[in-house]
Amino acid sequence: MNGRMKKLIAILVVVSCAATPAFAQLRLTITSGVTDPINIAVVEFARAVPADGGLDVAAVVQRDLESSGRFKGMSRTDMVTRPTTTSAVDSPAWKQLRNDYVVVGRVTAQSNGDVGLAVGLVNVLTGQTLLDRTWTVKPANLRNAAHRAADAIYEKIIGVRGAFATRIAYVSVDGKPPAQKYQLIVADADGESPRMILQADRPLMSPAWSSDGEWLAYVSFERRVSAVYVQQVRTGQRRMVSARAGINGAPAWSPDGKKLALTLSGTNGNLDIYLLDLGTQQLQRLTDDPSIDTEAAFTPDGSAIYFTSDRSGNPQVYRLALGSSERPRRVTFSGSYNARPRVSPDGKQLALLTLDGGQYRIGLQDIASGSLQVLSKGSQDESPSFAPNGAMVILAGRERGRGVLQTVSIDGQTSFRLNADAGEVREPVWGPFLP
């Protein structure tokens, strides 16, 4: 077996042996941004102490906007006034301070124990109020409301729905061999508010979100052999859905949430892709080839899958129309190695793992033209996953010998890194928009 195929199989059966403490804090670092960012002043919001729990909401909003790489926030020490309503914003004065937009807001305590978050956005170049909206939430949800406010501001200015109020899932490892603890963690998109979904003494890998954000599918080796589980994030309810002989791996949800595409080896050891109906447990074989077929990803409409196969001699990405008698069609031709396809929310692009100058990096391929753009700059990057707005891709990489998470915009201009304060984090997957 050649080195490329060993790496391909390793995606299914190997996880890192490095260590990280439980709930290691992820630190967000902006690593690159656009050359001419939008200048924005996020004025400190009026507080409602103790109802706000001490949260600096304006700081959360500013960090969200800056993490996109498209905004440069004004330092509070340079602000001459502190308006909290849009009517109090002196547009010419803020314009003179070289701002394009001003964000103002107030946190208020409600009689029923809820908190209100009122946020306004003013275009100081025109004096126009672009946003004046209030969110009413439980105190525990105030940070999420701040993310939603940043989403609304981002959309008003950029024209694309923001994804700051979404979640990511990832795998971390705690301890040293042979006494390691593997953790499946869900956190806000900025790495804050981590929540452990599952901890096990044996590897956890390949997390995948359902399209409604209610469930995660993943592979667990807790029984010493691979098995696929689905787990409800909110309640922790879980069940094993595939523990067949051989390898059970690479789960991918169908868009309707009723089925999983799985990679199974059976007793003969050959990897093929199957479709599992979660309601009936009926199994449908999708590929039947002596090559390795793995890592399925559904198109947004569920009519086809993209997957990795070495049937051409090297790992490449293929497309298979479901319910059709057509054979899988190869779609990647740039380079000798392309794997782990993930489809953009609009169905027009593939994020994938590609071999670039001897380094494994994340590429973005336009499906219509076949053109491939390399997005990441690492040497061992893997596990790409699109943000639900399609504007960013999250991936796993390595820095100074440790696993880190990184995001990069689809134009390659902006990126930020999520480092754990110790140890390894890997296999990120970006969740969908939430109601």
N, C-alpha and C positions, 0 to 999 in steps of 0.2 A: 504494500500500500504506500502511495507516495505521500510526501509531507503535506501537500494541500488537502488531501482527503483525511489525513489524520486530524488536521485542524478543523475540518468540517464536522467530523464525528465528535470531536471534543466539545463542540457547541452543545451537543445533546447530553454528554455524559460526564463532563468535567466541570468543577467549580474551583475557585481559587482556594489555596490553603493559607492565605494571609489572614491576619486577625484585625478585629476592630472591637472596641468596647460597645456594649449595648447602648442603643440610642446615641451614638456618636453624633455630635452636632455638625450639621452641614453648614459650611460657610460659603456664601455667595460672593464671588469675585468677578467683576466685569473685566474681560480680557481684551475686548476690542469693540469698537462702535463705528458708526458712520463718521465720515470726515467733517461733516457740517451738521452737527446735531441741532435739534430744535431746543431753543432756550425756554425754560419753563420755571416759574416760581411757584412752589407749593408752600403756601403760608401756613404756619402752625395753626391747627384748628382750635377753636374754643373747646375747652374740656368740660367734662361732667364727672368730677371726682366724687365718690369712688366708683361710679357706675361704669366708667370706661376701663376699669381694672388696671389703670396706669399705662395703657397702650397709647403710644404716640401715633395716631392714625395717619397724620400727614407724612410722617417719616416712612410708614409702610407704603403709602401711595407713591411717594417720590422714589423710593428704592425700586418699586415695581417698574415705573416708567424708565428709570435709568438702566435697569437690567436689560431692557429691550435693545439698548445701544443706540436708540434713536433720539434720546432726550438728554439734555444737560440741565440738572437742577441748580437753581440759585442757592447759594449759601444763606442760611438764616441771618448770619451776622451782617450781611450786606443789605438786608431788608429794612427800609426806613419806616414803613407802616405795617400794621398787622390786621388787614380787613378780614372779616369772617363771613361777609355776604357779598354777592356779586354787585349789588348797588353801591357798595362802599369802595369798589376798586377804581382807583384813579388811573385810567388806561394810559394817558400821556406820560404820567410819572413812571409807571412800570415800563413803558416803551423806552423811555429815556435811559432806564437801567439795563437796556438791551435784552429785554424779555419779549418773547412772542406770545406767551400765554401765562395766565395766572390762575391758580387753583385755590379756592377758599373753602372753608367748611366749619361745621359745628357738630359736636357730639352732645346730645341732650338726654337726660333721664326721663323715662316715661312713668306714669303713675302705676302701671301694671308690672313694673320691673324691667321692661324692655329698654333698649337704648335706641335713639334716633341718630342717624348719620346723614346730615345735609351737606351736599357737595355742589359747588358751583365752578364753572370753567368759563373764563373770559378771554376772548381774542383781543389782546390789547392793541393790535395793529388796526383793528376796525372798531373796537369798543363793543363788539357783539357778544352777548351771553350765549354760549354754545350748549351749556349744560346747567341745569338747576334741578337737582333731584334729591329725594330723601329715601334712605333705606331704614326700615325698622326691624331690629333683630334682637335676639337674646344676647346678653352680655358676652357669653362664651363665643358667639359668632361675629363679634365685632371685627376681628382681623379679616375674616372672610368678606365682610361687607366692605372693608378697605380695599381688598383685592377687586371686588366687583366695581367699586368706584374707579379704580385704576383702569379696569377693562373699559368702562364707559368713556373715560377721558381718552384713552388710546384710540378707541373706535371713532370718536368725534374728530380727532386730529389726523389720524393715519388713514381712516376709512376701512380698517380691517378689525373685526371683533377681537378684543383682547383675550388672552388666555391665562391671566394672572390668578383667577379664582378657580383654576383647575387643580388636579392632583397628579402626583407621580407615584409609582410604586417601584421599589428596587430591592435588591438583595444585599444584605451585609453579613459579615461573619465575625463572631465574637470568640476570643480565646485562641489557644494554640493547639496544634495537633498533639495528641489525638482527642483532646477534650474540647472540641469546638461547638459553638452554638450558632446555628444558621437562622437568620431572621428575615422575614418578609415584612417590609415596612411601607406604609403609605404616608405621604407628606404633602404639604402644599407645594405648588409648582416652584416656589422659591426655596424649598428645603425646610421651611419652618413647620412647626406643629407635627413632628413625626409621631406615628402611631404604629406599634408593632401588631401586625395582623396574625402572625404565627411565628413560633420559635420551635426549632427541632434540633436534635443532636446530629442529624445527617443532612446532606445537601438539599437545599431548595433552589429551584431555578426556573427560568422561562416564564415569568409572570405575564399575564395577558388580561387586559380589561374587557369586560362586556361593554357593548355600545351604550348602555344606560348608566354605566358607572357603578352599578350595584354589586357586581361580582368580579372576582379574580379567578382565573384558572392558572395553575402552576404545576410543576413537576416536583415531587418529593421522593426522597430515598429513605424515608423514615422506617420503611419495612425492609431496608437493605437492598431492595430492587426498585427500579423506577416505577412510579405510578402517577397518574394525573388526577388532580383534585379540583373542584370548584368550591369557592368559599364566598359567602355574602360578607361584604366589607363591614356593613353596619352592625350585624348581629354576631358575626363570627361563625355562623352555621356553615358547615362544610361537609362534603361527601366525596368519596372516591368514585371516579367515573370510568377509569381505565387502569387495570392492573394485569394486562395480558402478558403472556410469555414473551420474554425478550424486552426490547426497549419500548417504553411509552414516553413520548416526548413532544416538544414543540407545539403546545396547544394554541389554537387561534380561533376566536369566536366568530361565528357567522354574524352578519349585521343584525339579524332578527333575534339573536341571543338564544336560539333554539338548538344550535348544533356547534360542535367543535371539529375543526380539522386537526388531526393528530398524525404524528409520525410513529409508525409501529414497525417492528422488525419481525415479529412472529418467531417461530421456532427455527426458521432457516437463516435468520440473522440479516436478511436483506431489508433495507429501509424503504418503505413506501408510505404514501399519504392516504389516509382514510378519513371518512366523514362520519362522525358519531352523533346520532340523534339523542339529545340528553333526556328527552321524554320517554322514548321507547327503548333506548340502548341499542337500537339497530345500527349496524356498522356497514358502511358502503366504501368499497375500495375505489380510490380515484386514480392512482397510478399503479402500473404493473410492469416493471422494467427491472432487469438485473442490475441496473445502476443504483446509486444512492439518491433517493428523492426525499426531501425534507424541507422544513421551514416554510410552511404554507402561510400565505397572507391573502385574505379576501379583498376583492374590489369593493368599493363602498356600496354598490347595489347588490352584492352577493352573487352576481352572475358568473364569476370566474375567480380563480386563485392564481397567484404567482408563487413559485416555489424554486428551491435550489436543487439542481441535479448535476451529476457528473457524467451524464450519458454522452456528452460530446468529448469526453476525455479529461476535462477540467471542470471545476464547479462553475456553473453559469445559471442564470435565472430564466425560467420558462413560464409560460402562461397556459392555463388549461381552462377552457370554457366548460362550465358545469352543465350537465344535461345534454351534452353534445357528443357525437361520435368522433369528433376531430381529435387528432393527436396533439399532445402538448407542443407549443411553438416557442422556440428560443427567442428571447428578446434582448439579451445582452451580448455584445460583440466587442466591446472595448476592453482589451486586456485579457489576461489568462485566468483571472479569478474574480468572480462576482457572486455574492451569496447574501443570505439573510435579507430578502426583499421586504420592504414595508411600503404600503400604498398611501399616497397623500389623501387627505379628506376629499379633495375634488376629483380624485382618480386620475390625475394627469401626470403624476410623477412617482418615481420609485426612489426611496432611500435604500441604500444597500452597502454591504461591505465589499470593498474593492482593493485589489493589490496595485499600489501606486508606487513605482520606483523601489520595489522591494519592501514597502511598508504597507501595513493593513490600515486603511483609512475608510471614512464614510464618504460615499459618492451620492450624487443626486442625478438620476437619469430622467430626461423628458421622454415619456412613453411614446408620443407621436413621432418625434424625430429620431429617437435613439441616442441623442447627444448626452454625454456624461460629464458632469462637473464634480471635481473633488472638493468636498467641503471642509473636512477636518485636516489637521496637520500633525497628528500623532503618528506613532509607529505601530501601536497595537490597539487601535480603536475598534469598537464592535457595538452591537446591539442598538442600531438606530431606531428611533420612534418619533413620529410626527406629533407636534402639538395639534390640538383639535382645530385650530384656525389655519393650519398648514404653513404658518410663517416661520416656525422654528423646528429643529430636530434635536432631540436629546440623545446622547450616546454615552457609552462607557469608554474610558481611556485609562492611561497610566501616566503618573507623574511621580518621578523619583522612586519608582518601583512600587507605587501604591495605586490602587484603583480609585479613580475619581469619576464624577459625572460632569458632563459638559453639554451646553447647548450651543447651537450655531444657527444663524438665520439662513434661509434657503438661498439668499444671494451671497452668502459667505462673508458679509461685511461685519456682522455683529456676533458676539459670543460672550457667554459667561460660564464660569466653572463652579461646581459645587464640590468642595473638598470636605471630607470628614476630618474632624480634628485628630483622628488616629485611625489606622487600619484601612479596610477595604469596603468600598461600595461599588456595586456593579449591576448589570442587567436592568437598566431603567426602562420603564414603559410609561408613556404619557397618557393620562386618562382623558375621557371625553368631557365636553361641556356638561355642567350640572344645571338642573332646573333653577 
